[in-house]
Amino acid sequence: MEQKVSRELEGYIEAGAAVPPRRRWFELSPLNKRRWNNFKANRRGFWSLWIFLILFILSLFAEFIANDKPILIRYEGDFYTPIFEFYPETAFGGEFTTEADYRDPYVQDLIHDAGGWMIWPPIRYSYDTINLDLPVPAPAPPSSENLLGTDDQGRDVLARVIYGFRISVLFGLTLTFFSSIIGITAGAVQGYFGGWTDLIFQRVIEIWQAIPSLYLLIIIAAVIEPNFWILLGILLLFSWVALVGVVRAEFLRGRNFEYIHAARALGLSDGKIMFKHLLPNAMVATITFMPFLLNASITTLTSLDFLGFGLPPGSPSLGELLAQGKNNLQAPWLGITAFMVIAIMLSLLIFIGEAVRDALDPRKTFR
């Protein structure tokens, strides 16, 4: 191999041409540079990506932003981290062996009287913390204590929005990831082999798409209480079909190219031809479709929570907040907050998808 590389370099030198520089591992290829420049040229999609990443990364640290437990406690020379560990009230000189209620003035006095201190998150409410000191009946309007008000159970709306945003995005990303794996594999098999394989797969998919997934979810929710993973598994049964047609069309188009015939003549296996030579070409259309699949996944979860067939009761959910807004028209901050969060999140994802489509379009050039 080294002799081959040296011969190539000698050939460049003898021809009087400049020796091509070696690309470092972190440098993009010319094709990917062009795609990145096209992506940045779409300013709306470029800034939407940064805004969405900032919001998502912040939501990953929701426990440090909105929590009813201090981040750090200093008590009698020792440090305590209630966010990560369970501490009974007796650990701070109290009387009960249950977990300490750090919002209770009695527990706070025990810590302060011993010369200790506490570092609180910016929002002293978790998604399930009930504010028992409301000056008006719940749902309470926005105030300095609850910036976006409370819901009809006295829980802080801003804290529930932060946790609900994280659950919605994580659910959408997980569903999109597994749906892509199954859909790409099924579409690749259909498009590459064609014939009876493609025909049988298409008839099965047509029958599978005819099953009403929403009714199936309602039936299952009546039998068992759905949670994050059960909902993910049920929706995964139907969401993978969305990518099959895109991948199948790319494989049907590319399987008769000359380089594919040459690969077969050289003795490459079908698996290597499919996933090493044909899949990279099909991934352009697939990646373009993924942001919209992510959007559909988040919308589906929100719709199920709104109808009451989604996450368990009490879970932070944007759909449940929408339902509260519908049931409490005298508290407009509930519906307005849920609508704005969902609209902004889905709009950012749509703008990112449009920018990705422009970046992967071979007809677009960056100037």
C-alpha positions in Angstrom: 0.0 0.0 0.0 2.8 2.4 0.9 4.5 1.6 -2.4 1.3 2.4 -4.3 0.9 5.8 -2.5 4.6 6.7 -3.2 4.2 5.8 -6.9 1.2 8.1 -7.1 3.1 11.0 -5.4 6.1 10.4 -7.8 3.7 10.6 -10.7 2.3 13.9 -9.5 5.8 15.3 -9.1 7.1 14.0 -12.5 4.0 15.6 -14.2 4.8 18.9 -12.6 1.6 19.0 -10.6 1.2 20.0 -7.0 1.0 17.1 -4.5 -2.6 16.9 -3.3 -2.7 17.7 0.4 -3.9 15.0 2.8 -7.3 15.8 4.3 -7.4 15.8 8.1 -9.9 13.7 9.9 -11.9 16.7 10.9 -12.0 18.3 7.4 -15.1 17.9 5.2 -14.9 16.5 1.8 -15.6 19.0 -1.1 -19.1 17.5 -1.5 -20.0 17.9 2.2 -18.5 21.4 2.2 -20.8 22.3 -0.6 -23.8 20.8 1.3 -22.8 22.6 4.5 -22.5 25.9 2.6 -25.9 25.4 1.0 -27.4 24.7 4.4 -25.9 27.9 5.9 -27.1 29.8 2.9 -30.7 29.1 4.1 -30.5 31.5 7.0 -33.9 30.6 8.3 -33.0 26.9 8.6 -29.5 27.6 9.9 -30.7 29.8 12.8 -33.6 27.5 13.4 -31.1 24.7 14.0 -29.1 26.7 16.5 -32.3 27.8 18.4 -33.7 24.3 18.5 -30.3 22.8 19.7 -30.1 25.4 22.5 -33.6 24.7 23.6 -33.2 21.0 23.5 -29.8 21.0 25.3 -31.3 23.2 28.0 -34.3 20.9 28.4 -31.9 18.0 29.0 -30.8 19.7 32.2 -34.4 20.4 33.3 -33.7 19.1 36.8 -31.1 21.9 37.2 -33.5 24.5 35.9 -36.9 23.6 37.4 -36.9 21.5 40.6 -38.4 21.5 44.1 -35.1 20.2 45.4 -31.9 22.2 45.9 -28.9 21.6 43.6 -26.5 21.6 46.5 -26.8 21.7 50.3 -24.1 22.5 52.8 -25.0 21.2 56.3 -22.6 20.7 59.3 -19.6 20.7 57.1 -20.9 18.1 54.6 -22.3 18.6 51.1 -25.6 17.0 49.9 -27.0 16.7 46.4 -30.7 16.1 46.7 -31.2 16.0 42.9 -29.2 12.8 42.7 -29.7 11.2 46.1 -32.5 10.5 48.6 -32.0 12.2 52.0 -34.5 11.7 54.9 -35.5 14.6 57.1 -33.6 13.1 59.9 -30.3 13.7 58.0 -30.9 17.4 58.7 -32.0 17.1 62.3 -35.7 16.5 61.6 -38.1 13.9 63.0 -39.3 11.9 60.0 -37.5 9.2 58.0 -39.3 10.2 54.8 -37.7 12.3 52.2 -37.1 15.9 53.3 -39.5 18.5 51.9 -36.9 21.2 51.1 -39.7 23.8 50.4 -41.0 23.4 53.9 -39.9 26.4 56.1 -39.2 23.9 59.0 -36.6 22.0 57.0 -35.0 25.2 55.7 -34.8 26.6 59.3 -33.1 23.3 60.3 -30.4 23.8 57.7 -29.9 27.5 58.2 -29.8 27.3 62.0 -26.8 24.9 61.6 -25.0 27.4 59.6 -25.8 25.7 56.3 -27.0 27.0 53.0 -28.8 25.8 49.8 -28.3 26.5 46.1 -31.7 26.4 44.4 -32.5 26.0 40.7 -33.9 29.2 39.0 -37.4 27.7 39.2 -38.2 26.1 42.5 -40.9 23.9 41.1 -40.7 20.5 39.4 -43.3 19.3 36.9 -45.4 17.7 39.6 -44.9 20.2 42.4 -48.2 21.7 43.7 -48.0 25.3 44.9 -50.1 25.2 48.2 -49.7 28.9 48.8 -51.6 30.3 45.9 -53.4 33.6 46.6 -56.3 32.6 44.3 -57.9 29.2 43.4 -56.1 27.2 40.7 -55.5 27.8 37.9 -53.7 30.9 39.0 -52.6 33.6 36.5 -48.9 34.4 35.8 -47.1 36.0 38.7 -43.6 36.6 40.0 -43.8 33.2 41.7 -45.2 31.3 38.7 -44.1 33.1 35.6 -46.6 31.3 33.3 -49.2 30.7 36.0 -50.4 27.3 37.3 -52.6 24.6 35.9 -55.9 23.5 37.4 -54.0 21.4 40.0 -51.7 24.2 41.1 -48.6 22.9 39.2 -46.2 25.4 37.7 -46.8 25.7 33.9 -43.3 26.8 33.0 -41.8 23.7 34.8 -44.2 21.4 33.0 -43.4 23.1 29.7 -39.7 22.5 30.1 -40.1 18.8 31.0 -42.8 18.3 28.4 -40.6 19.8 25.7 -37.9 17.3 26.6 -40.2 14.3 26.6 -41.8 15.3 23.3 -38.4 15.8 21.5 -36.8 12.6 23.0 -39.9 10.6 22.0 -39.8 12.0 18.5 -36.1 11.4 18.1 -36.3 7.8 19.4 -39.3 7.0 17.2 -37.7 8.5 14.1 -34.5 6.6 14.7 -36.1 3.2 15.0 -38.6 3.9 12.2 -35.7 4.9 9.9 -33.9 1.7 10.6 -36.9 -0.5 9.8 -38.2 1.6 6.9 -34.8 1.8 5.2 -34.2 -1.9 5.5 -37.6 -2.8 4.2 -37.4 -0.3 1.3 -33.9 -1.5 0.4 -34.9 -5.1 0.2 -38.0 -4.3 -1.9 -36.2 -2.0 -4.3 -33.1 -4.1 -4.8 -34.6 -7.6 -5.3 -37.8 -6.4 -7.0 -40.1 -9.0 -8.7 -42.2 -11.1 -6.4 -40.4 -9.8 -3.3 -41.4 -6.2 -4.1 -44.9 -7.3 -5.1 -45.6 -9.2 -1.9 -44.1 -6.5 0.3 -46.2 -3.9 -1.3 -49.4 -5.8 -0.8 -48.5 -6.4 2.9 -47.8 -2.7 3.4 -51.1 -1.7 1.8 -52.9 -4.0 4.2 -50.8 -2.7 7.1 -51.5 0.9 6.3 -55.3 0.2 6.2 -55.3 -0.6 9.9 -56.5 2.4 11.9 -53.6 3.0 14.3 -55.5 5.5 16.5 -58.4 3.1 17.1 -55.8 0.4 18.0 -54.2 2.7 20.5 -57.5 3.5 22.1 -58.3 -0.2 22.5 -54.9 -0.9 24.0 -55.2 2.1 26.3 -58.4 0.6 27.6 -56.7 -2.6 28.5 -53.4 -1.5 29.9 -52.0 1.9 31.0 -49.7 3.1 28.3 -46.3 4.6 29.1 -43.4 6.0 27.1 -42.1 2.6 25.8 -45.5 1.1 25.1 -46.6 4.1 23.1 -43.2 4.0 21.3 -43.7 0.4 20.4 -47.2 0.8 19.2 -46.4 3.8 17.0 -43.3 2.1 15.7 -45.5 -0.6 14.3 -47.0 1.9 11.8 -44.5 4.8 11.5 -41.8 2.9 9.6 -44.0 2.6 6.5 -43.4 6.3 5.7 -39.8 5.8 4.6 -40.3 2.6 2.6 -41.6 4.3 -0.6 -38.7 6.8 -0.7 -35.9 4.2 -0.2 -37.6 1.7 -2.5 -37.8 4.2 -5.4 -34.1 5.0 -5.0 -33.1 1.3 -5.0 -35.3 0.6 -8.0 -33.6 3.4 -9.9 -30.0 2.6 -8.9 -30.0 -1.2 -9.1 -29.5 -1.1 -12.9 -26.6 1.3 -12.9 -23.4 0.2 -14.5 -21.3 0.3 -11.4 -23.9 -2.0 -9.7 -23.5 -4.5 -12.5 -19.7 -4.2 -12.2 -20.0 -4.9 -8.5 -22.0 -8.0 -9.1 -19.5 -9.2 -11.7 -16.7 -8.8 -9.2 -18.5 -11.1 -6.8 -19.8 -8.7 -4.2 -22.6 -10.0 -2.0 -26.1 -8.5 -2.2 -25.7 -7.1 1.3 -22.5 -5.2 0.5 -24.0 -3.8 -2.8 -27.1 -2.7 -1.0 -25.6 -1.0 2.0 -22.3 0.1 0.7 -23.1 1.3 -2.8 -26.8 1.9 -3.2 -27.7 3.1 0.3 -25.5 6.2 0.3 -27.4 7.4 -2.8 -30.8 6.6 -1.2 -29.8 8.4 2.1 -30.0 11.8 0.4 -33.8 11.5 0.0 -34.2 9.7 3.3 -32.4 12.4 5.4 -34.4 15.1 3.7 -37.6 13.3 4.8 -36.5 12.7 8.5 -37.2 16.1 10.0 -40.8 15.9 8.7 -41.0 12.4 10.2 -39.8 13.8 13.5 -42.5 16.5 13.3 -45.2 13.9 12.7 -43.9 11.8 15.7 -44.1 14.8 18.1 -47.6 15.8 16.7 -48.8 12.2 17.2 -47.7 12.1 20.9 -49.3 15.5 21.5 -52.6 14.5 19.9 -52.7 11.3 22.0 -52.0 13.2 25.2 -54.7 15.7 24.3 -57.2 12.9 23.8 -56.2 11.2 27.1 -54.6 8.1 25.5 -51.0 9.1 25.7 -48.6 9.3 28.7 -49.8 8.3 32.2 -51.7 11.0 34.1 -49.5 13.5 35.8 -46.7 13.2 33.2 -45.4 16.5 31.8 -47.1 16.7 28.5 -47.8 19.5 26.0 -50.9 17.7 24.8 -52.3 17.5 28.4 -51.6 21.2 28.8 -53.6 21.9 25.6 -56.5 19.8 27.1 -56.4 21.9 30.3 -56.6 25.0 28.2 -59.7 23.6 26.5 -61.3 22.7 29.8 -60.4 26.0 31.5 -61.3 28.8 29.1 -61.2 31.2 31.9 -57.5 30.6 32.1 -56.2 31.6 28.6 -52.6 31.4 29.6 -52.8 27.6 29.6 -53.9 27.3 26.0 -51.8 30.2 24.7 -48.6 28.7 26.3 -49.2 25.2 24.9 -50.0 26.5 21.5 -47.0 28.8 21.3 -44.5 26.1 22.5 -45.9 23.5 20.0 -46.1 26.0 17.2 -42.5 27.3 17.7 -41.1 23.8 18.1 -42.8 22.4 15.0 -41.9 25.5 12.9 -38.2 25.2 13.8 -38.2 21.6 12.7 -39.9 22.4 9.5 -37.4 25.2 8.7 -34.5 22.8 9.5 -36.0 20.2 7.2 -36.3 22.8 4.4 -32.6 23.7 4.9 -31.6 20.1 4.8 -33.5 19.6 1.6 -31.7 22.5 0.0 -28.3 21.2 1.3 -28.8 17.8 -0.3 -30.3 19.0 -3.5 -27.5 18.5 -6.2 -29.1 21.2 -8.4 -28.4 23.9 -5.9 -25.0 25.6 -5.8 -23.6 27.9 -3.2 -22.4 31.3 -4.4 
